[in-house]
Amino acid sequence: MIQQITIVGTGLIGGSFALALKKHGFAERIVGCDRAPVLARAGAVGAIDEGVADPVQASRGSQVVLLATPVGAILDLIERIGPTLGENALLTDVGSTKSEIAARAQTVFGANAAQRFLPAHPMAGKERSGIEEADADLFQNAVWLVTPLPGQNVEAGRSGEFLELVRGIGGRVVSLDLARHDRLCAWISHLPQMLSTALAATVLDELGEDPELLAIGGRALRDDPHRLQSLFHVARRGAYQYEEHRRSSGEAGAAAGAHPRESAHAGAESGVRAGKPISPQRYRGTKEIGTVSLL
């Protein structure tokens, strides 16, 4: 029986999962792990019962630990938290690329990986991130992808208990092969986001914050034009890191931590909050964007 869940990363996805559990009757303990200000907000909205900044301490006593952070952080957290968990505890994640995450879990857990780790990816989100955007209905009728490890029965044991919670909050569990997941998500999610962000940032670069442009250009341009520019810069930088690592290592899926979409979500918000939006002026041109290989 799951008596305590730790959610590492109480932003949009982690916070929404916690709120959804509460809404649908999960009466057991939910521990959040994040920066102190984020934990304070998560507690204020009733998402968590306790906030602990250190992920190892936050995971103690939990039967399920959900890593709701960008992919790069997930890779590090698997190594940091995995060896400290009890043998009956399940570690799972929400990362949007799975091959490298699964490989890291297999390295950490060895022969027991199929019983100890569940690679997962809920297909849900919003235009904005953060606990302020958390929504108890975010996963209602949303697909919650799982990518089983070799020989793993995701419906057995602790992972089966966790997936029942996912179904209980309205999620639809769908199983996909690891490689197929990464290929499909690159086409339907990562690449479209990068291209649309680049296009919007280019519009701003060409036309500036013209009042008429902002009036007719849609909510994203009106509400936060500088965020689009920062997202473009961070996503582009992440894509080049991904490509450089891929070429140097010869492994197409190697740099999951530098995936453009994850890098954008992880880094852009800090740049915007710091008041330092970066213009894509120096990055203009289809030739440069076209060098990025996501598959």
C-alpha positions in Angstrom: 0.0 0.0 0.0 1.2 3.5 -0.9 1.3 5.5 2.3 3.6 8.3 1.2 4.6 9.8 -2.1 7.5 12.2 -2.7 7.3 14.6 -5.6 10.6 16.0 -6.6 9.8 19.2 -8.5 6.5 20.8 -7.4 6.0 23.0 -10.5 3.3 22.6 -13.1 3.5 18.8 -13.5 4.5 17.8 -10.0 2.1 20.3 -8.4 -0.8 19.3 -10.6 -0.2 15.6 -9.8 -0.3 16.4 -6.1 -3.5 18.5 -6.4 -5.1 15.8 -8.6 -4.3 13.1 -6.0 -5.9 15.3 -3.2 -8.9 16.0 -5.3 -9.5 12.3 -6.1 -9.3 11.2 -2.5 -5.7 10.2 -1.9 -5.6 10.6 1.9 -2.0 9.6 2.5 1.1 11.8 2.9 2.5 13.8 0.0 6.0 15.3 0.4 7.3 17.9 -2.0 10.9 18.7 -2.8 11.9 21.9 -4.5 13.3 25.3 -3.6 12.0 26.9 -0.4 9.8 29.5 -2.1 8.2 27.0 -4.4 7.5 24.6 -1.5 5.9 27.5 0.4 3.6 28.1 -2.5 2.9 24.4 -3.0 1.9 24.2 0.7 -0.2 27.3 0.5 -2.4 25.8 -2.4 -2.7 22.5 -0.5 -0.7 20.4 -2.9 1.7 19.0 -0.4 1.7 18.0 3.3 5.4 18.7 3.9 8.2 20.4 2.0 11.8 19.2 2.1 14.5 20.9 0.1 16.9 17.9 0.0 15.8 15.1 -2.4 17.3 12.3 -0.4 15.7 13.4 2.8 12.4 14.1 1.1 12.3 10.5 -0.3 12.8 8.8 3.0 9.9 6.6 4.0 8.1 7.0 0.6 6.8 4.1 -1.3 6.8 6.1 -4.6 9.1 8.9 -5.6 8.1 10.9 -8.7 10.8 12.9 -10.5 9.0 15.9 -12.0 12.0 17.9 -13.2 13.7 18.5 -16.6 15.5 15.5 -18.1 19.0 16.6 -17.1 18.0 16.8 -13.5 16.2 13.4 -13.7 19.4 11.7 -14.8 21.3 13.2 -11.8 18.5 12.4 -9.3 18.3 8.8 -10.3 21.9 8.4 -9.3 21.5 10.4 -6.2 18.2 9.1 -4.9 18.1 5.5 -6.3 20.7 3.9 -4.0 19.0 5.4 -0.9 15.5 4.1 -1.5 14.1 1.0 0.2 13.9 -2.2 -1.8 10.1 -1.9 -2.1 10.0 1.7 -3.2 9.3 2.7 -6.8 11.2 5.5 -8.5 9.4 7.0 -11.6 9.6 10.1 -13.7 7.8 12.4 -16.2 10.7 13.1 -18.6 9.9 13.7 -22.2 12.8 11.6 -23.5 13.1 8.0 -22.2 16.1 6.1 -23.6 18.8 7.8 -21.7 16.7 7.9 -18.5 16.0 4.1 -18.8 19.7 3.4 -19.4 20.7 5.4 -16.3 18.1 3.6 -14.1 19.4 0.2 -15.3 22.9 1.3 -14.4 21.8 2.4 -10.9 19.4 -0.5 -10.1 21.1 -3.3 -12.1 19.2 -6.5 -12.3 16.4 -5.1 -10.1 15.6 -2.1 -12.4 12.4 -3.5 -13.7 11.0 -3.7 -10.1 12.5 -0.4 -9.0 12.0 2.1 -11.8 9.1 3.0 -14.1 10.0 5.2 -17.1 6.9 7.4 -17.7 5.8 10.6 -19.5 2.4 12.2 -19.0 1.3 14.0 -22.2 -0.1 17.1 -20.5 1.0 20.6 -19.9 0.3 24.3 -20.4 1.9 27.3 -22.0 3.3 28.4 -18.7 5.1 26.6 -16.0 5.3 26.8 -12.2 3.2 25.9 -9.2 1.1 28.9 -9.9 -0.2 27.1 -13.0 -0.9 23.8 -11.3 -4.3 22.3 -12.0 -6.0 19.3 -10.4 -7.7 18.5 -13.7 -4.5 18.7 -15.8 -4.4 14.9 -16.3 -8.1 14.3 -16.9 -8.3 12.1 -20.0 -4.6 12.7 -20.7 -2.3 9.9 -21.9 0.3 8.8 -19.4 2.9 7.0 -21.4 5.0 4.3 -19.9 8.0 2.7 -21.6 8.7 -0.6 -19.9 12.2 -1.8 -19.2 13.2 -5.3 -20.6 11.1 -7.9 -18.9 9.0 -5.3 -16.9 5.4 -5.9 -16.1 4.2 -2.4 -15.4 0.9 -3.6 -13.9 2.6 -5.7 -11.2 3.8 -4.7 -7.8 4.4 -1.1 -6.8 4.3 0.2 -10.4 0.9 -1.3 -10.8 -0.3 0.5 -7.6 1.1 3.8 -8.9 -0.6 3.4 -12.3 -3.9 2.8 -10.5 -3.4 6.2 -8.9 -2.8 7.6 -12.4 -6.0 6.2 -13.7 -7.8 7.4 -10.6 -6.9 11.0 -11.5 -8.2 10.6 -15.0 -5.0 9.5 -16.8 -5.0 6.9 -19.6 -2.0 4.6 -19.4 -0.5 3.7 -22.7 2.6 1.6 -23.1 5.3 2.3 -25.8 8.7 1.0 -26.7 11.5 3.3 -25.5 12.9 4.1 -28.9 9.5 4.5 -30.5 8.4 6.9 -27.7 11.4 9.1 -28.3 11.0 9.2 -32.0 7.2 10.0 -31.8 7.7 12.7 -29.2 10.5 14.3 -31.2 8.1 14.7 -34.1 4.9 15.6 -32.4 6.2 17.6 -29.4 9.8 18.7 -29.3 10.3 19.8 -32.9 7.0 21.7 -33.3 7.7 23.5 -30.0 11.1 24.6 -31.1 10.0 25.7 -34.5 7.0 27.6 -33.3 9.1 29.3 -30.6 11.7 30.2 -33.1 9.1 31.6 -35.5 7.4 33.7 -32.8 10.8 35.1 -31.6 11.7 35.9 -35.2 8.5 37.9 -35.6 9.3 39.9 -32.6 12.9 40.4 -33.8 11.7 41.7 -37.2 8.8 43.8 -36.1 9.6 44.7 -32.4 6.9 45.4 -29.9 4.8 47.3 -32.4 1.4 48.0 -30.7 -0.5 46.8 -33.7 1.5 43.6 -33.8 0.8 42.9 -30.2 -2.9 43.7 -30.7 -3.4 41.3 -33.5 -0.8 38.7 -32.8 -2.5 36.5 -30.3 -2.2 36.0 -26.5 1.4 34.8 -26.4 2.7 37.9 -28.1 0.5 40.2 -26.0 1.1 38.6 -22.6 4.8 37.9 -22.6 6.8 38.8 -25.7 10.2 38.7 -24.0 9.5 35.2 -22.8 9.3 34.0 -26.4 12.7 35.5 -27.2 14.3 33.9 -24.1 12.7 30.6 -24.9 14.1 30.7 -28.4 17.6 31.5 -27.1 17.6 28.7 -24.5 16.0 26.1 -26.8 18.5 26.9 -29.5 21.5 26.6 -27.2 20.2 23.3 -25.9 19.7 22.0 -29.4 23.3 22.8 -30.3 24.5 21.2 -27.1 22.5 18.1 -28.0 23.9 18.0 -31.6 27.5 18.6 -30.5 27.3 15.8 -27.9 25.5 13.5 -30.4 28.2 14.0 -33.0 31.1 13.6 -30.6 29.7 10.5 -28.9 28.1 8.9 -32.0 25.0 8.2 -30.0 21.8 9.7 -31.3 20.0 9.6 -28.0 22.9 10.6 -25.8 22.3 14.1 -24.6 18.8 13.8 -23.2 19.7 16.4 -20.5 20.3 19.0 -23.2 17.1 18.3 -25.1 15.8 21.6 -26.6 12.3 21.4 -25.0 13.6 20.5 -21.6 16.3 23.1 -21.7 13.8 25.7 -22.7 11.4 24.9 -19.8 14.3 24.6 -17.3 16.2 27.7 -18.2 14.0 30.3 -19.8 12.0 31.2 -16.7 15.1 32.2 -14.8 16.2 34.4 -17.6 12.9 36.1 -17.8 12.6 36.6 -14.1 16.1 38.1 -14.1 14.8 40.7 -16.5 17.4 39.7 -19.2 15.4 38.7 -22.3 17.8 37.8 -25.1 17.0 38.8 -28.7 17.5 36.2 -31.3 19.0 38.8 -33.7 22.4 37.0 -33.7 20.8 33.7 -34.4 18.7 34.6 -37.4 18.7 32.3 -40.4 17.3 29.0 -41.5 20.7 27.5 -42.1 21.6 27.6 -38.5 18.3 26.3 -37.3 18.4 23.6 -39.9 21.5 22.1 -38.5 19.7 20.8 -35.5 19.0 17.1 -35.6 16.4 15.8 -33.2 16.1 12.2 -34.4 
